[in-house]
Amino acid sequence: MTVIVFSPNWLGDAVMALPAVADIRRQDPASRLVVAARPGVAGLWTIAPGVDEVVIIPRAAGTTRWRTLAGNADALRRARADRAVLLPNSLQAAVTARRAGIPVRWGYRGNLRGWLLTRAVPRPRGLVHQADYYQRLVAALGIPNGSRVPQLEVASDVIDGARGTLAAAGWTPGARLVGIAPGAAYGGAKRWPAERFAAVADELSRAHGLLPVLVGAEADRPSACAIEAELDKIAGATRRPPAINLAGRTDIPQLAGVLALCAAFVSNDSGAMHLAAAVGAPVVALFGPTDERVTAPLARRARVLAADAWCRPCLLRECPLDHRCMIGIDAASAARAAGELL
């Protein structure tokens, strides 16, 4: 039997889907497990345990929408799947699975797609952590749940590659790292100020000898460069180890390797935050407009910091007020939390 799992479309959500996919793998170890994923998250599934194949299905939008949908359906048809489990709630995922001719199609009901599914599960009510949301779907399909904590063991060759990338950027092997992820694809409202990240990086460098490594996508490079500029201001005429800026220079497997080498990690609520927690890095997670009850990292070595702002969680992409939910988190608290996790 071949089972295709449609991956969530954002990195953080995909990481939180790891336990549900592990449940599916464990239910039938002899089956062939294929993950259908957008290009932006496909790299995660290439290093996820138990995944036999990854099929990339670009988002269908604009004037090429129907051509892309047809191409995605053709790619999935070649996988000759017997069953599809749709983790995203999108209508597009259901249409693609139907057009691919997959005979059994399971997923949550909603978004006008119930008629496209052979088994439509009612969506949970109330606040549900995203990892639990995916596991409840597979449980409703008769698949027992295992651990709800996303875990990703990074292969030794991937870590060796990360060491090479870091060394080429100026890292001395053996020097301990603090990862900094200043980006957030969701929107500017989730981003902590650059000067706060710089203050935390400087404190951890002085107190614990950690070398800052800035990570993220290409879109996060301006935020990473802003932190570098703030670190230069803090250093002044004194000497300090330079920060390593890898923003935009790693794919997901390479990023996972770098995060696995970090002694601590400080991040906005982002995909990198969830990936760091999954590979075992101690994480300080900064939450503002988003709801930690739904997307907090579940790892044991993770601390969530949030300000007592009346307006949060608003879930807005940009703050219409004064960004008090993020500004209310001070650098000293973040540095102290990271130090306690070390």
Salt bridges, closest charged atoms under 4 A:
ASP23 OD1 - ARG26 NH2 2.46
ASP52 OD2 - ARG25 NH1 3.09
GLU53 OE1 - ARG32 NH2 2.32
ASP74 OD1 - ARG77 NH1 2.54
ASP132 OD2 - ARG148 NH2 2.72
ASP160 OD1 - ARG163 NH1 3.08
ASP202 OD2 - ARG206 NE 2.66
GLU230 OE2 - LYS233 NZ 3.46
ASP232 OD1 - ARG240 NH2 3.08
ASP269 OD2 - LYS190 NZ 3.67
ASP269 OD1 - HIS274 NE2 3.97
ASP291 OD2 - ARG293 NH2 2.83
GLU292 OE1 - ARG312 NH2 2.61
ASP322 OD1 - ARG324 NE 2.84
GLU340 OE1 - ARG303 NH1 2.65
